[in-house]
Amino acid sequence: MTNIADLITLLDAIENLPSATRLRGRSYDLLRPWSGATVVDVGCGAGRAVSELDELGASAIGVDLAEEMITIARQRYPGQDFRIAGAYDLPLDDGTVAGYRADKVVHVLDDAPRALREAARVLAPGGRIVLVGQDWDAFVIDSGRPELTRTIVHARADQVTDPRAARRYRNMLLDAGFTGVEVEAHTEVFTEGLVLPLIMGLAQGALDMGAITREQFGSWTEEQADRVRRDRFFVALPLFVASATRP
């Protein structure tokens, strides 16, 4: 994406999909928030989950390192509690939170265990943690050039800080001392052009790092755009949802 406005537009469109709404709802169910319980949404972005958790009766706090995102969240949801902070240093006292949620966050962290230690610090005994995220090596994209597609997917994944973090959610939570760890897989399927900018971004990332040539970039992206025009576009992305309890 070229700027924050483009990113927000794409994120809004994806978050409005029925499947995305159901997945957020599932993450809230796993948090098990009760009325008045303090819940922190780490990497809250534009703040939708904070607002929805508040509607469920929780006392929700949204934190994000991106000042631009917090500004947008405060504009969209005035009166909600949004703070500029990162996953390693949450502005919360020890044992004061009943729920911790991080949606599509862990893969951007260079020290996920540190973030989980911080989650354990702020969670009260019995508090719930829910992690949601994709495995960047697991994009499924229909193409007449499968070998090139694999090259693009894996090359772009290599540019992500921790591209395979989601497949390690269970082990990371266990290593951090959480109990009752469970993991679910929810696959998002896209057959329209909504995520075409994201797919183009995968190819651009592969081009930028020299994994593919400009000719390969042009032919592959044109194939995907043509598939959208002909109603033959297909992308699937498994999302993993892990939940656990702080002992």
C-alpha positions as CSV (number, residue, x, y, z in Angstrom):
1,M,0.0,0.0,0.0
2,T,1.2,3.5,-0.8
3,N,-0.1,5.4,2.1
4,I,-2.1,5.2,5.3
5,A,-5.4,6.1,3.6
6,D,-5.0,3.2,1.1
7,L,-4.2,0.8,3.9
8,I,-7.2,1.9,6.0
9,T,-9.5,1.6,2.9
10,L,-8.3,-2.0,2.3
11,L,-8.5,-3.0,6.0
12,D,-12.0,-1.6,6.3
13,A,-13.1,-3.6,3.3
14,I,-11.6,-6.8,4.6
15,E,-13.0,-6.3,8.1
16,N,-16.5,-5.7,6.7
17,L,-16.5,-9.2,5.2
18,P,-18.9,-11.6,6.9
19,S,-16.1,-14.1,7.4
20,A,-13.9,-11.5,9.1
21,T,-16.7,-10.4,11.3
22,R,-17.3,-14.0,12.4
23,L,-13.6,-14.4,13.1
24,R,-13.5,-11.3,15.3
25,G,-16.5,-12.6,17.1
26,R,-14.8,-16.0,17.7
27,S,-11.9,-14.2,19.2
28,Y,-14.2,-12.3,21.6
29,D,-15.9,-15.6,22.6
30,L,-12.5,-17.1,23.4
31,L,-11.6,-14.1,25.6
32,R,-14.8,-14.7,27.6
33,P,-15.0,-11.1,28.8
34,W,-17.5,-10.3,31.5
35,S,-19.2,-7.0,32.1
36,G,-16.7,-4.4,33.2
37,A,-13.7,-6.7,32.7
38,T,-10.6,-4.9,31.4
39,V,-9.4,-6.2,28.0
40,V,-6.5,-4.9,26.0
41,D,-6.3,-5.2,22.2
42,V,-2.7,-5.0,21.2
43,G,-2.0,-3.7,17.7
44,C,-5.6,-2.2,17.7
45,G,-5.2,-0.4,14.4
46,A,-8.2,1.8,13.6
47,G,-10.0,0.5,16.8
48,R,-12.9,-1.6,15.5
49,A,-12.3,-4.5,17.9
50,V,-12.0,-2.1,20.9
51,S,-15.4,-0.6,20.0
52,E,-17.0,-4.1,19.6
53,L,-15.5,-5.4,22.8
54,D,-16.9,-2.3,24.6
55,E,-20.3,-3.1,23.1
56,L,-20.1,-6.5,24.7
57,G,-19.7,-4.9,28.1
58,A,-15.9,-5.1,28.5
59,S,-13.7,-2.1,29.5
60,A,-11.5,-2.2,26.4
61,I,-8.1,-0.6,25.9
62,G,-6.5,-0.3,22.5
63,V,-2.8,0.1,22.1
64,D,-0.8,0.5,18.9
65,L,2.7,1.8,18.1
66,A,1.5,3.6,15.0
67,E,0.5,7.1,16.0
68,E,-1.4,7.5,12.8
69,M,-3.6,4.5,13.6
70,I,-4.3,5.7,17.2
71,T,-5.3,9.1,15.8
72,I,-7.7,7.5,13.4
73,A,-9.1,5.2,16.2
74,R,-9.7,8.2,18.4
75,Q,-11.5,10.0,15.6
76,R,-13.7,7.1,14.8
77,Y,-14.4,6.0,18.4
78,P,-14.3,9.1,20.6
79,G,-14.5,8.3,24.3
80,Q,-12.7,4.9,23.9
81,D,-9.4,4.3,25.5
82,F,-6.6,4.3,22.9
83,R,-2.9,4.6,23.8
84,I,0.4,4.7,21.8
85,A,2.3,1.7,23.1
86,G,4.0,-1.5,21.9
87,A,3.6,-5.1,22.8
88,Y,6.9,-5.1,24.8
89,D,5.9,-2.3,27.2
90,L,2.2,-2.1,27.8
91,P,1.0,0.9,29.9
92,L,-0.7,-1.3,32.4
93,D,0.0,-2.5,35.9
94,D,0.8,-6.1,36.8
95,G,-2.2,-8.4,36.9
96,T,-4.8,-5.8,36.0
97,V,-6.2,-7.2,32.8
98,A,-8.8,-10.0,32.3
99,G,-8.2,-10.4,28.6
100,Y,-5.4,-9.9,26.1
101,R,-6.0,-9.9,22.3
102,A,-3.5,-9.6,19.5
103,D,-4.8,-9.9,15.9
104,K,-2.2,-10.1,13.1
105,V,0.5,-8.7,15.3
106,V,2.9,-11.4,16.4
107,H,4.4,-11.8,12.9
108,V,5.7,-8.3,13.0
109,L,7.6,-8.7,16.3
110,D,11.2,-9.6,16.4
111,D,10.9,-11.1,20.0
112,A,7.5,-12.8,20.3
113,P,8.5,-14.5,23.6
114,R,9.1,-11.1,25.2
115,A,5.7,-9.9,24.1
116,L,4.1,-13.0,25.6
117,R,6.0,-12.4,28.9
118,E,4.5,-8.9,28.9
119,A,1.1,-10.4,28.3
120,A,1.5,-12.7,31.3
121,R,2.6,-9.7,33.4
122,V,-0.5,-7.6,32.8
123,L,-3.0,-10.5,32.9
124,A,-4.5,-11.5,36.2
125,P,-4.5,-15.1,37.2
126,G,-7.2,-16.8,35.2
127,G,-7.0,-14.1,32.5
128,R,-7.4,-15.1,28.9
129,I,-5.1,-14.5,25.9
130,V,-6.1,-14.8,22.3
131,L,-3.8,-14.6,19.3
132,V,-5.0,-14.3,15.7
133,G,-2.8,-14.4,12.6
134,Q,-1.8,-15.8,9.2
135,D,1.1,-17.9,8.2
136,W,2.9,-15.9,5.5
137,D,4.2,-19.0,3.9
138,A,0.7,-20.5,3.5
139,F,-0.9,-18.2,0.9
140,V,-2.8,-20.3,-1.6
141,I,-3.1,-18.6,-5.0
142,D,-4.4,-20.1,-8.1
143,S,-2.1,-19.5,-11.0
144,G,-1.0,-21.0,-14.3
145,R,2.5,-20.6,-13.1
146,P,2.7,-22.5,-9.8
147,E,6.5,-22.5,-9.5
148,L,6.6,-18.7,-9.9
149,T,3.8,-18.3,-7.5
150,R,5.6,-20.3,-4.8
151,T,8.7,-18.2,-5.4
152,I,6.6,-15.0,-4.9
153,V,4.9,-16.2,-1.8
154,H,8.0,-17.4,-0.1
155,A,10.1,-14.4,-1.1
156,R,7.5,-12.0,0.3
157,A,7.3,-14.1,3.5
158,D,11.0,-13.8,3.9
159,Q,10.5,-10.0,4.2
160,V,8.2,-10.4,7.2
161,T,9.9,-10.3,10.6
162,D,8.5,-13.6,11.8
163,P,6.5,-15.0,8.9
164,R,5.8,-18.4,10.4
165,A,4.8,-17.1,13.9
166,A,1.2,-18.3,13.7
167,R,2.2,-22.0,13.3
168,R,4.1,-21.6,16.5
169,Y,1.4,-20.0,18.6
170,R,0.7,-23.2,20.6
171,N,4.3,-23.8,21.5
172,M,5.0,-20.2,22.3
173,L,2.1,-20.0,24.6
174,L,3.1,-23.2,26.3
175,D,6.7,-22.0,26.7
176,A,5.4,-18.8,28.2
177,G,3.7,-20.8,30.9
178,F,0.1,-20.4,29.7
179,T,-2.3,-23.4,30.3
180,G,-5.3,-24.8,28.4
181,V,-3.8,-23.9,25.1
182,E,-6.0,-24.5,22.1
183,V,-5.5,-23.6,18.4
184,E,-8.1,-23.3,15.6
185,A,-7.7,-22.8,11.9
186,H,-10.1,-20.6,9.9
187,T,-9.5,-20.3,6.2
188,E,-10.5,-17.1,4.4
189,V,-11.4,-17.6,0.7
190,F,-11.3,-14.7,-1.8
191,T,-12.8,-15.0,-5.3
192,E,-13.2,-11.3,-6.1
193,G,-10.7,-8.5,-6.5
194,L,-10.9,-7.2,-3.0
195,V,-7.5,-8.5,-2.1
196,L,-5.9,-8.0,-5.5
197,P,-3.8,-5.0,-4.1
198,L,-2.5,-7.4,-1.4
199,I,-1.6,-10.0,-4.0
200,M,0.1,-7.4,-6.1
201,G,2.0,-6.4,-3.0
202,L,3.3,-9.9,-2.6
203,A,4.7,-9.8,-6.1
204,Q,6.2,-6.3,-5.6
205,G,8.0,-7.6,-2.5
206,A,9.5,-10.5,-4.4
207,L,10.6,-8.1,-7.2
208,D,12.1,-5.6,-4.7
209,M,14.3,-8.4,-3.2
210,G,15.4,-9.7,-6.6
211,A,13.6,-13.0,-6.4
212,I,11.8,-12.5,-9.7
213,T,12.4,-10.4,-12.8
214,R,10.4,-7.4,-13.9
215,E,9.1,-9.5,-16.8
216,Q,7.9,-12.2,-14.4
217,F,6.3,-9.6,-12.2
218,G,4.4,-8.1,-15.1
219,S,3.2,-11.3,-16.5
220,W,2.1,-12.7,-13.1
221,T,0.3,-9.6,-11.9
222,E,-1.4,-9.3,-15.3
223,E,-2.6,-12.9,-15.0
224,Q,-4.1,-12.2,-11.5
225,A,-5.8,-9.0,-12.8
226,D,-7.2,-11.0,-15.8
227,R,-8.5,-13.7,-13.4
228,V,-10.4,-11.0,-11.6
229,R,-11.9,-9.7,-14.8
230,R,-12.9,-13.2,-15.9
231,D,-14.2,-14.3,-12.4
232,R,-11.4,-16.9,-12.1
233,F,-9.6,-15.4,-9.2
234,F,-8.9,-17.6,-6.2
235,V,-6.9,-16.9,-3.0
236,A,-7.1,-18.8,0.3
237,L,-5.4,-17.9,3.5
238,P,-5.5,-19.9,6.7
239,L,-5.7,-17.9,9.9
240,F,-4.8,-19.4,13.2
241,V,-6.6,-18.6,16.4
242,A,-4.9,-19.6,19.6
243,S,-6.3,-19.2,23.1
244,A,-5.0,-19.9,26.6
245,T,-5.3,-19.0,30.2
246,R,-2.8,-17.4,32.6
247,P,-2.4,-19.7,35.6
